[in-house]
């Protein structure tokens, strides 16, 4: 099977290429080619807010037609959908792709579909935010960016100008390309409640669902700092989220494909915050594998082809990841990190180098380390993450 991935994502590549019968070619921006391992086939073309990829892939298709085209990066979703339409390949569909990559479209689709949504408005200046303000907490966010980049909660009116600057000046970090892109911004009412993500594969009535517990850094920011699979919910609570996910998929027209959706759940209902039609980040696919035994990438591919095959008996373990909450300052050293020999530990990561400036965890790109564990149940996973996080000491110097 030949797959074209629009935008390299290492976790998706790893899970796809586990199958020796799968061949992956990556379409990537010229300035991001160095991110791709040398063993992976690649073709360069501009696809982020650019149509250069269309001619490039057209030439490629003459000698290498693909069985599937899927998005690796968030910004690859729209180009991947265009290619699926051109070559009559299965996909999530145009409405789902538009709603997943533009939050202003999502809010309109939710309202038209009768799903729970919040008051929202596209904004172009901080003055627009001030006009929207009604005294209750709101969230300012880019409508067409990814992850938690530029997402800021505003709880007091005097925070608006600072929040506008923070949202509009946020960079892409290591994912930055060699040209400026156009971003739009949306303001919406803040929704209280516990956060979850639901990862689903749809295949003409056959489905796979996973619910992930999500913890964010707080303080007006939404950077994830912990995920645990499966979320510790009752059967009734899980069913409420899954039913809401299925309804969302119906409203945006997904019959086949992957949906990774963020939800808030309060005592009354499930609130859709946003969703994506690309692979989940933050090692969630690894947590799903360790907890259930299911390769999410394989399920996605099978689902798109209308032949979703899931094991009759799944693993019922638990897995979680904690992103280390570091102090700010010039990094000196880290002590107390667990090793792969530590009980339950399956991955550890620390990418900061001495002298590097550790920034506040305002968005995902500021994270520099994580600890991933697995165990028989949620309580043990949570206890291990608490224990290992408490044992880590990070030394910094302040300029």
C-alpha positions in Angstrom: 0.0 0.0 0.0 1.3 3.4 -1.0 0.5 6.4 1.2 1.2 10.1 0.7 1.5 11.9 4.0 1.1 15.7 3.7 3.4 17.1 6.4 5.7 14.9 8.3 4.6 13.7 11.8 7.0 11.2 13.4 4.5 9.3 15.5 2.2 8.7 12.5 5.2 7.7 10.4 6.3 5.2 13.0 2.9 3.6 13.4 2.3 3.4 9.6 5.7 1.9 8.7 5.4 -0.8 11.4 3.6 -2.7 8.5 6.3 -3.7 5.9 3.6 -3.7 3.2 3.0 0.1 3.8 5.2 2.5 1.8 5.1 6.1 3.0 6.1 9.2 0.9 6.0 12.6 2.7 5.1 15.8 1.0 6.8 18.5 3.0 7.7 22.2 2.9 11.2 22.9 1.6 12.3 24.5 4.9 11.1 21.5 7.0 12.7 18.7 5.0 15.4 18.2 7.5 12.8 17.0 10.0 12.3 13.8 8.0 14.5 10.8 8.6 16.8 10.1 5.6 15.2 6.6 5.3 11.8 8.1 4.4 10.9 9.0 0.9 10.0 12.6 0.5 9.0 15.2 -2.1 9.2 19.0 -1.4 6.5 21.5 -2.2 4.8 24.4 -0.5 1.4 23.4 0.8 0.8 25.7 3.8 -1.5 28.4 2.4 0.0 27.7 -1.0 -1.0 25.6 -4.0 2.5 24.7 -5.2 1.9 21.1 -4.1 -0.8 20.6 -6.7 1.5 20.6 -9.7 4.2 18.8 -7.9 1.9 15.9 -6.9 0.4 15.8 -10.3 3.8 15.1 -11.8 4.5 12.5 -9.1 1.2 10.8 -9.6 2.2 9.9 -13.2 4.7 7.4 -12.0 3.6 6.8 -8.4 -0.2 6.8 -7.8 -1.1 6.5 -4.2 -3.7 4.4 -2.5 -4.3 7.0 0.2 -3.5 10.6 1.0 -3.6 11.6 4.7 -2.5 14.7 6.7 0.4 14.4 9.1 0.4 18.0 10.2 -2.7 20.1 10.9 -1.7 22.4 8.0 -1.7 19.4 5.7 -5.4 18.7 6.2 -6.7 21.0 3.5 -4.1 20.0 0.9 -4.7 16.4 1.6 -8.4 16.8 1.2 -7.8 18.6 -2.2 -5.7 15.7 -3.4 -8.3 13.2 -2.2 -11.0 15.0 -4.2 -8.8 15.2 -7.3 -7.9 11.5 -7.3 -11.2 10.2 -5.9 -9.7 8.8 -2.7 -11.5 8.2 0.6 -11.3 11.0 3.1 -13.1 12.8 6.0 -14.8 15.1 3.5 -14.7 18.8 2.6 -17.0 20.0 5.4 -15.2 18.1 8.1 -11.8 19.4 6.8 -13.0 23.0 6.7 -14.6 22.9 10.1 -11.5 21.2 11.6 -9.1 23.8 10.2 -11.2 27.0 10.8 -12.8 27.4 14.2 -15.1 30.1 12.9 -16.6 27.6 10.4 -16.8 25.0 13.2 -18.9 27.4 15.4 -21.3 28.0 12.5 -21.6 24.3 11.7 -22.2 23.4 15.3 -25.0 26.0 15.5 -26.6 24.9 12.3 -26.4 21.3 13.4 -28.0 21.9 16.7 -25.0 20.9 18.8 -23.9 22.8 21.9 -21.8 25.8 21.1 -20.8 29.1 22.6 -21.1 32.8 21.6 -18.2 33.6 19.3 -17.0 36.2 16.8 -14.1 36.7 14.4 -12.0 39.6 15.7 -9.4 41.7 13.9 -8.2 44.0 16.7 -8.1 44.2 20.5 -10.9 46.8 20.2 -13.1 44.0 18.7 -12.4 41.8 21.7 -13.4 44.7 24.0 -16.7 45.1 22.2 -17.3 41.3 22.6 -16.5 41.4 26.3 -19.5 41.1 28.6 -17.8 40.6 32.0 -17.4 36.8 31.8 -14.3 34.8 30.9 -13.6 34.4 27.2 -10.9 32.7 25.1 -9.0 34.4 22.4 -7.5 32.0 19.8 -6.3 31.8 16.3 -9.0 30.3 14.1 -6.7 28.6 11.7 -3.6 27.5 13.6 -2.8 24.2 15.5 -2.2 22.9 19.0 -2.3 25.5 21.8 -0.3 28.2 19.9 -1.7 31.6 20.6 -4.7 30.4 22.8 -5.3 32.7 25.8 -8.0 32.9 28.4 -9.2 36.4 29.4 -10.8 36.7 32.8 -10.6 40.4 33.3 -11.2 43.3 30.9 -7.8 44.8 31.6 -6.1 41.7 30.3 -7.4 42.2 26.8 -4.5 44.2 25.3 -1.9 41.8 26.7 -3.9 38.8 25.5 -4.2 40.2 22.0 -0.4 40.7 21.8 0.3 37.2 23.2 -2.1 35.6 20.7 -1.0 37.5 17.6 2.8 37.4 18.3 3.0 33.6 19.0 5.5 31.8 16.8 5.5 28.3 15.4 8.8 27.3 17.0 10.6 24.4 15.2 7.6 24.1 12.8 8.2 27.6 11.3 8.5 27.8 7.6 10.4 30.2 5.4 7.5 32.7 4.7 4.8 34.5 6.6 1.3 33.0 6.8 -2.1 34.7 7.3 -3.8 34.0 10.6 -7.3 34.9 11.7 -8.6 35.2 15.3 -11.7 34.3 17.1 -13.1 35.2 20.5 -15.5 32.9 22.3 -17.0 32.4 25.7 -15.0 30.2 28.0 -16.6 26.8 28.8 -16.0 25.4 32.3 -15.7 21.7 32.9 -13.2 18.8 32.8 -11.3 18.4 29.5 -11.1 15.2 27.4 -10.2 14.2 23.9 -12.0 11.5 22.0 -10.1 9.7 19.2 -12.4 7.9 16.8 -12.1 5.9 13.6 -15.2 5.7 11.4 -15.8 3.2 8.7 -19.3 3.0 7.2 -20.9 2.3 10.5 -18.0 0.4 12.1 -16.2 2.5 14.8 -13.4 2.6 17.2 -13.4 5.1 20.1 -10.9 6.1 22.8 -11.4 8.7 25.5 -8.3 10.5 26.8 -8.2 12.4 30.1 -6.5 15.8 29.5 -4.9 18.1 32.0 -3.7 21.6 31.0 -1.2 23.9 32.6 -3.8 26.5 33.7 -3.2 30.2 34.5 -5.1 31.3 31.4 -3.2 28.9 29.1 -4.2 25.6 27.6 -0.9 23.8 27.1 -1.5 20.0 27.8 0.7 18.8 30.6 -0.8 15.3 31.1 -2.8 12.7 29.2 -4.1 9.4 30.5 -5.8 6.6 28.5 -8.4 5.5 29.1 -10.0 8.4 31.0 -11.4 7.4 34.4 -15.1 7.7 33.6 -18.2 5.7 34.4 -19.8 3.7 31.6 -22.6 6.4 31.5 -20.1 9.3 31.3 -18.1 7.5 28.6 -21.2 6.8 26.6 -22.2 10.4 26.7 -18.9 11.5 25.2 -19.0 8.9 22.6 -22.5 9.7 21.6 -21.6 13.4 21.3 -18.6 12.4 19.2 -20.7 10.4 16.8 -23.2 13.2 16.5 -20.4 15.7 15.7 -19.1 13.3 13.1 -22.6 13.1 11.5 -23.0 16.9 11.5 -19.6 17.4 9.7 -20.2 14.5 7.4 -17.5 12.0 8.4 -18.4 8.5 7.3 -14.9 7.2 7.0 -11.7 8.4 8.6 -10.2 9.7 11.8 -11.5 12.3 14.2 -9.6 13.7 17.2 -11.9 16.0 19.1 -11.4 18.1 22.2 -14.4 18.2 24.6 -15.3 19.9 27.9 -17.8 18.0 30.0 -19.8 19.6 32.8 -22.7 18.3 34.8 -25.2 19.1 32.1 -23.7 18.2 28.7 -20.6 17.7 26.5 -19.3 20.8 24.8 -17.3 20.4 21.6 -14.2 22.8 21.6 -12.5 21.8 18.4 -11.6 18.7 16.4 -9.0 17.6 13.8 -9.0 15.1 11.0 -5.3 14.2 11.4 -3.4 12.1 13.9 -3.5 13.1 17.6 -0.3 14.5 19.0 1.4 14.3 22.4 2.0 10.5 22.1 -1.7 9.8 22.5 -1.4 7.1 19.8 1.3 5.4 21.9 -0.9 5.6 25.0 -3.8 4.0 23.0 -1.4 1.2 21.8 -0.2 0.5 25.3 -3.7 0.6 26.9 -5.7 -1.2 24.2 -3.1 -2.9 21.9 -4.6 -1.1 18.8 -2.4 0.6 16.3 -4.4 3.8 15.6 -2.7 4.5 12.3 -3.5 1.0 11.0 -7.1 1.5 12.2 -7.2 4.8 10.3 -6.0 3.3 7.1 -8.3 0.4 7.3 -11.2 2.6 8.2 -10.7 4.8 5.1 -10.7 1.7 3.0 -14.0 0.5 4.6 -12.5 -2.5 6.3 -12.0 -1.6 9.9 -10.7 -4.7 11.7 -10.4 -4.6 15.5 -9.2 -7.4 17.7 -12.0 -9.3 19.4 -10.3 -9.0 22.7 -8.5 -5.8 23.5 -5.9 -5.1 26.2 -7.4 -3.3 29.2 -4.4 -1.6 30.7 -3.7 2.1 31.3 -1.0 4.5 30.0 -0.2 8.1 30.6 2.3 10.9 29.8 3.3 13.8 31.9 5.1 16.8 30.3 7.5 18.2 32.8 6.6 21.6 34.2 9.9 23.4 34.3 10.8 26.7 35.8 11.8 29.6 33.5 15.4 30.7 33.1 18.6 29.5 31.5 18.7 25.7 31.8 21.6 24.3 33.9 20.8 20.7 34.7 18.1 18.2 35.5 18.2 15.6 38.3 15.9 12.8 39.3 14.6 11.8 35.8 13.4 8.2 35.8 15.1 5.7 33.5 13.6 3.1 31.2 14.4 0.6 34.0 12.1 2.4 36.4 8.8 0.7 37.2 6.2 1.3 34.5 8.4 3.7 32.5 8.2 3.2 28.7 9.6 6.5 27.4 11.5 9.5 28.8 12.5 12.6 26.9 14.4 15.8 27.7 15.5 18.0 24.8 16.9 21.1 26.6 20.6 21.8 26.3 22.7 23.8 29.0 22.3 27.5 28.4 19.0 27.1 26.6 16.3 29.5 27.8 13.3 27.6 29.2 10.1 29.6 28.4 6.8 29.7 30.2 4.5 26.8 29.2 2.3 29.2 27.2 1.9 26.6 24.4 3.0 23.1 23.4 6.3 24.2 21.7 7.6 25.4 25.1 7.6 21.9 26.5 11.1 20.2 26.6 10.5 16.9 28.5 8.1 14.2 29.3 7.7 10.9 31.1 5.5 8.1 29.8 4.3 5.1 31.8 2.0 2.1 31.6 0.3 0.1 34.3 -2.7 -2.2 35.0 -5.1 0.7 35.9 -5.6 4.4 36.0 -4.8 4.7 39.7 -1.3 3.2 39.3 -0.6 5.3 36.2 -1.5 8.5 38.0 0.5 7.5 41.1 3.6 6.7 38.9 3.3 10.0 37.1 2.9 11.9 40.4 5.9 10.1 41.9 8.2 10.7 38.9 7.3 14.3 38.4 7.8 15.0 42.1 11.3 13.5 41.9 12.5 15.8 39.1 14.6 18.8 39.9 15.5 21.3 37.2 18.2 23.9 37.9 18.1 27.3 36.0 19.9 30.6 36.1 18.2 33.9 35.8 19.8 36.5 33.6 
